Amino acid sequence: MAVGIEAMNTYVGRTFIDVQELFVERKLNSERFANLMMLEKSVNLPCEDPVSNAVNAAKPIIDKLTEKERNSIEMVITSSESGLDFGKSLSTYIHHYLGLSKNCRLFEVKQACYAGTAALQMAINYVGNNVSPGAKVLVISADVARAAAKLTYAEPSQGVASVAMLISDKPDIFACDLGANGIYGYEVMDTCRPLPEIETGDADLSLLVYMECLENAFMDYCRRKPGTDYQTSFDFLAFHTPYAGLVKAAHRKMLRVLKKMAPPEIELDFQKRVEPSLSYCKHVGNIYSGTLYLALAGVIANAEYDTNKHIGLFSYGSGCSSEFYSGIITPQSKQKLAEMKIKESLDTRHKLSIAAYDKILDQNATWVFGVKDKVVDLTPFQDIYNEQFLNKKLLRLKAVNNYHREYEWS
């Protein structure tokens, strides 16, 4: 039985900043800009949050379904470390605004940036077990990077976006290799979010743990799939991408350790098999549990292929949990994903000046976790709203009334 991603879309936000301009404004070391390998990062306006981002990613998928197909969605699973309530999951709001059947499981998973993979694998197992023939599962990563402290090197890499995936027995986008899963995890305090507006940890430790997890998750994959070769078994690779430079370093280490390759050979392999996965991530930033799937979308949309291709994926979440798994993409994958016009969405975002970006950060900071009563004031960014949202039928946050979030279509 074939199982995987039937449809996929990402909402990349409607505004962005130039990362190099941010480096200059913050007086960060320009030499580290090259190592970061990031170009732009998406920014949310105060009228956006994880719910609106998630709905705006999923709605184009849902709109293409027949009523029967919509009613076959038996679960909505959200992955997030950006929850808006300690009890109520984001999936409940999302389910409502997508108008899905009430015969549906609604819940959320959390494990830093690994959570999107946990949700996806849960969905694949449910569909693959065929306990409910014809059932589909909607998986949505819905994270919003908190405003990093200014003058730090974390800020340039943190973006906002949401990725929605419809999982079924018609894997038009990506067919999973069932049972081909290498897993590796243990307790470590590399990064954490002990309070809603604080993200902290040890960046150097996190990098080392990421590298360790990649190598050991891949080794576990090889144990389950004997004969696997890191260089020849996969036509393309996609990694969790906190920033593009880390992916390049991780791939370089794997080829040095496993294949003893020289730097020029490693560079050619990186350009061929890995660089397509960075094509969207470089323009959006780290979106936590959805980043790997933004990378997967990048491969599907931007790699060159006209036959079926085998792709390896590495998922990592601080704390930590990791997984290496694989599947097949086809020329049809590229055609179907192109219908979502992701590149067009990226190209039509509004570019913010750093001054405007700082003002938006200050406004967003007033919408901290636990807001009880508040109305979104569009006035400070009305021109941007009119350009990017008005009459575009995007969901946007309107107000919070006694802790209950209220949204409307633009």
C-alpha positions in Angstrom: 0.0 0.0 0.0 1.4 3.4 -1.0 1.2 6.1 1.7 2.5 9.6 1.9 1.8 13.2 1.1 -1.1 13.7 -1.3 -1.0 17.5 -1.3 1.3 20.2 0.2 1.4 23.9 0.6 3.2 26.6 2.6 2.1 30.0 3.7 5.3 32.1 3.7 3.9 35.3 5.2 3.3 38.6 3.4 6.4 40.6 4.5 10.1 40.0 4.8 13.4 41.7 5.5 16.8 41.4 3.8 19.1 39.5 6.2 22.2 41.3 5.1 20.6 44.7 5.8 19.8 43.3 9.3 23.4 42.4 9.8 24.5 45.9 8.9 21.8 47.5 11.1 22.7 45.3 14.1 26.4 45.7 13.5 26.9 42.0 13.4 30.1 40.4 12.1 29.8 40.4 8.3 32.0 37.3 8.1 29.4 35.3 9.9 26.8 36.4 7.3 28.5 34.3 4.6 28.5 31.2 7.0 24.8 31.7 7.6 23.9 31.4 3.9 20.5 33.1 4.5 19.1 35.8 2.2 15.8 36.9 3.6 13.4 36.1 6.4 9.6 36.3 6.6 7.9 38.4 9.2 4.4 38.3 10.6 2.3 41.4 11.1 0.3 41.7 14.4 -2.8 40.4 12.6 -1.1 37.1 12.0 -0.4 34.2 14.3 0.1 30.4 14.2 -3.6 29.8 13.5 -3.9 32.3 10.6 -0.6 31.0 9.1 -1.8 27.4 9.4 -5.2 28.1 7.8 -3.7 30.1 5.0 -1.4 27.2 4.2 -4.1 24.6 4.3 -7.0 26.3 2.7 -5.7 26.1 -0.9 -5.4 22.3 -0.4 -8.9 22.0 1.1 -10.5 24.1 -1.6 -9.4 21.6 -4.2 -11.1 18.7 -2.5 -14.6 17.4 -3.2 -17.1 17.3 -0.3 -16.5 13.6 0.0 -12.8 14.0 0.1 -13.0 16.8 2.7 -15.2 14.5 4.9 -12.6 11.8 4.7 -10.2 13.9 6.7 -10.4 12.1 10.1 -7.6 13.8 11.9 -6.1 17.3 12.1 -2.7 17.2 13.8 -0.8 20.4 14.5 2.9 20.5 15.4 4.0 23.6 17.3 6.0 25.1 20.0 4.0 28.3 19.5 0.8 27.3 21.2 -1.7 30.0 22.2 -3.2 28.0 25.2 -1.9 25.4 27.6 -4.9 23.2 27.0 -6.7 24.1 23.7 -4.7 23.0 20.6 -4.3 25.2 17.5 -6.0 22.4 15.6 -9.4 23.3 17.0 -9.3 26.8 15.5 -7.8 25.5 12.3 -10.5 22.8 11.9 -13.2 25.4 12.4 -12.0 27.9 9.9 -11.4 25.2 7.3 -15.0 24.0 7.7 -14.1 20.3 8.2 -16.3 17.5 9.4 -16.9 17.2 13.1 -16.1 13.5 12.9 -12.5 14.3 13.3 -9.7 13.9 15.8 -8.1 17.3 16.7 -4.8 17.4 18.7 -1.3 18.8 18.8 2.2 17.4 19.2 5.3 19.1 20.6 9.0 18.3 20.4 10.8 21.4 19.2 11.6 21.2 15.5 11.0 17.5 15.3 7.3 17.8 16.0 6.3 18.1 12.3 7.9 14.7 11.6 6.3 13.1 14.7 2.9 14.3 13.3 3.6 13.2 9.8 4.8 9.7 10.9 1.7 9.3 13.1 -0.5 10.2 10.1 1.4 7.8 7.8 1.0 5.0 10.3 -2.8 5.6 10.7 -3.4 5.7 6.9 -0.9 2.8 6.3 -2.6 0.5 8.8 -5.8 0.9 6.8 -8.0 0.9 10.0 -10.3 3.3 8.2 -10.0 2.7 4.4 -9.9 5.9 2.4 -9.1 8.1 5.4 -7.0 11.2 5.1 -5.0 13.2 7.8 -4.2 16.9 7.7 -0.9 17.7 9.2 0.1 21.3 9.7 3.2 22.8 11.2 2.4 26.1 12.8 5.3 27.8 14.5 6.1 31.5 14.9 9.7 32.5 15.8 9.7 34.7 18.9 11.5 38.0 18.5 15.1 37.2 19.2 17.1 39.5 21.3 18.6 42.2 19.1 22.4 42.0 18.5 22.3 38.2 18.6 23.1 35.9 15.7 19.9 34.0 16.2 17.7 36.8 15.0 18.7 36.8 11.3 17.8 33.1 10.9 14.4 33.0 12.6 11.4 33.2 10.3 7.7 32.6 10.2 5.6 30.3 7.9 3.4 27.3 8.0 3.4 24.1 6.1 0.3 22.0 5.5 0.3 18.4 4.2 -2.6 16.1 3.4 -1.6 12.5 4.1 -3.4 9.6 2.3 -3.1 6.5 0.2 -2.6 8.7 -2.9 0.9 10.1 -2.3 1.0 12.3 -5.4 3.7 14.6 -3.8 5.8 12.2 -1.7 5.5 8.4 -1.2 7.1 7.2 2.1 9.4 4.2 2.3 7.4 2.4 5.0 9.6 1.0 7.7 12.6 2.9 6.6 13.0 5.1 9.6 16.2 5.6 11.6 15.6 7.2 15.0 17.9 8.7 17.6 17.2 10.8 20.7 18.1 11.6 24.3 17.8 14.3 27.0 19.9 17.4 26.4 19.4 21.1 27.1 20.8 22.5 23.9 17.9 25.0 23.3 14.7 25.5 25.2 11.7 27.9 25.6 11.0 28.0 29.3 8.8 31.1 28.9 6.6 32.1 26.0 8.8 35.0 25.0 12.2 33.5 25.8 14.2 31.1 23.6 17.6 30.3 25.1 20.3 27.6 25.2 23.8 26.8 24.1 24.2 27.3 20.3 27.5 25.5 20.1 26.1 22.5 22.0 23.0 22.5 19.7 25.2 22.3 16.6 27.2 19.4 18.0 24.0 17.5 19.0 22.5 18.1 15.5 25.6 16.6 13.9 25.6 13.6 16.3 21.9 13.0 15.7 22.3 13.1 11.9 25.1 10.5 12.0 23.4 8.2 14.4 19.9 8.4 13.0 21.4 7.6 9.6 23.2 4.6 11.1 19.9 3.4 12.6 18.4 3.8 9.1 21.2 1.6 7.7 20.6 -1.0 10.3 16.9 -1.3 9.2 17.9 -1.0 5.5 21.1 -2.9 5.0 23.1 -1.9 2.0 22.2 1.8 2.2 24.9 4.2 1.0 24.8 7.9 2.0 26.2 9.0 -1.3 24.5 6.7 -3.8 21.2 5.6 -2.3 19.6 9.0 -2.4 19.2 11.3 -5.5 18.4 14.2 -3.2 18.6 15.1 0.5 16.6 17.5 2.6 17.5 18.4 6.2 16.0 20.4 9.0 17.4 23.8 8.2 17.9 26.2 11.2 20.1 28.0 8.7 21.5 26.9 5.4 25.1 27.0 6.5 24.5 24.4 9.1 23.0 22.0 6.5 26.1 22.4 4.3 28.4 21.8 7.3 26.4 18.7 8.3 26.5 17.2 4.8 30.2 17.9 4.5 30.9 16.0 7.8 28.9 13.0 6.7 30.8 12.7 3.4 34.1 13.2 5.2 33.3 10.5 7.8 31.5 8.0 5.6 33.2 8.4 2.2 36.5 10.2 3.0 35.7 12.6 0.1 37.9 15.6 -0.7 36.5 19.2 -0.5 36.0 19.7 -4.2 34.0 16.4 -4.5 31.9 17.4 -1.4 31.1 20.7 -2.9 29.9 19.2 -6.2 27.8 16.6 -4.3 26.3 19.4 -2.1 25.3 21.5 -5.2 23.7 18.5 -6.9 21.9 16.7 -4.0 21.4 19.2 -1.2 21.3 22.8 -2.5 17.8 22.5 -4.1 16.4 21.9 -0.6 17.6 25.3 0.5 15.9 27.3 -2.3 12.9 28.3 -0.1 14.6 28.1 3.3 17.1 30.8 2.4 14.2 33.2 1.8 12.0 32.4 4.8 14.2 31.4 7.7 13.9 28.7 10.4 10.2 27.9 10.9 10.9 25.2 13.5 8.7 22.1 13.0 7.9 23.0 9.4 11.4 23.7 8.2 12.2 20.2 7.0 9.0 20.3 4.9 9.8 23.7 3.5 13.1 22.1 2.4 11.2 19.1 0.9 9.1 21.6 -1.1 12.3 23.3 -2.2 13.6 20.0 -3.6 10.4 19.1 -5.4 9.9 22.5 -6.9 13.5 23.4 -7.8 15.6 20.2 -8.4 16.0 19.0 -12.0 14.5 15.6 -12.6 12.3 13.9 -15.2 12.0 10.4 -13.6 11.2 9.1 -10.1 13.8 10.1 -7.5 14.7 8.7 -4.1 15.0 11.4 -1.4 16.5 11.1 2.1 15.2 13.4 4.9 16.7 14.3 8.3 14.5 15.8 11.0 15.9 17.2 14.3 14.4 18.8 17.3 16.3 20.2 20.2 16.0 18.5 23.5 16.4 16.1 21.6 14.7 13.8 19.0 15.8 13.0 15.5 14.8 10.8 12.5 16.2 9.9 9.1 13.7 8.5 6.7 13.1 8.4 2.9 10.6 8.3 0.1 10.0 8.8 -3.6 9.2 12.0 -5.5 8.0 12.0 -9.2 7.7 14.4 -12.0 4.0 14.6 -11.0 5.1 15.8 -7.6 6.6 18.9 -9.3 3.5 19.5 -11.4 1.1 19.2 -8.5 3.1 21.4 -6.1 3.5 24.1 -8.8 -0.3 24.6 -8.5 0.3 26.1 -5.1 2.5 28.9 -6.6 4.9 29.0 -3.6 7.6 31.0 -5.5 5.0 33.6 -6.6 4.0 34.0 -2.9 7.6 34.5 -2.0 8.2 37.0 -4.8 5.2 39.1 -4.0 5.9 39.7 -0.3 6.3 43.3 0.9 9.9 44.2 1.7 10.2 45.9 5.1 12.9 48.4 6.0 14.7 47.5 9.2 13.0 50.5 11.0 9.6 49.2 9.9 10.5 45.7 11.0 11.6 46.9 14.5 8.2 48.7 14.9 6.4 45.5 13.9 8.4 43.5 16.5 7.4 46.1 19.1 3.8 45.7 18.2 4.0 41.9 18.1 5.5 41.9 21.6 2.1 43.2 22.9 0.4 40.0 21.7 2.2 37.8 24.2 0.9 34.4 25.4 -2.1 34.8 27.6 -3.7 38.0 26.2 -7.3 38.2 27.5 -8.9 41.1 25.7 -7.4 43.0 22.8 -8.3 44.2 19.4 -5.9 44.3 16.5 -5.1 47.8 15.5 -4.4 47.9 11.7 -3.5 51.6 11.7 0.3 51.4 12.1 0.6 49.0 9.1 -2.6 49.9 7.1 -0.8 50.5 3.8 0.9 47.1 4.0 -2.3 45.4 5.0 -4.2 47.0 2.1 -1.5 45.9 -0.3 -1.0 42.3 0.9 -4.2 41.3 2.6 -7.3 43.4 1.6 -9.7 41.3 -0.5 -7.1 38.4 -0.7 -9.3 36.1 1.3 -6.6 35.4 3.8 -7.5 34.6 7.4 -6.3 37.2 9.9 -6.5 37.7 13.6 -9.2 40.3 14.5 -9.3 40.3 18.3 -9.1 38.3 21.5 -12.3 38.2 23.6 -12.0 36.7 27.1 -9.0 34.7 25.8 -10.9 33.4 22.8 -9.3 34.3 19.5 -11.5 35.7 16.8 -10.5 35.7 13.1 -11.9 37.1 9.9 -11.2 36.8 6.2 -9.4 39.7 4.6 
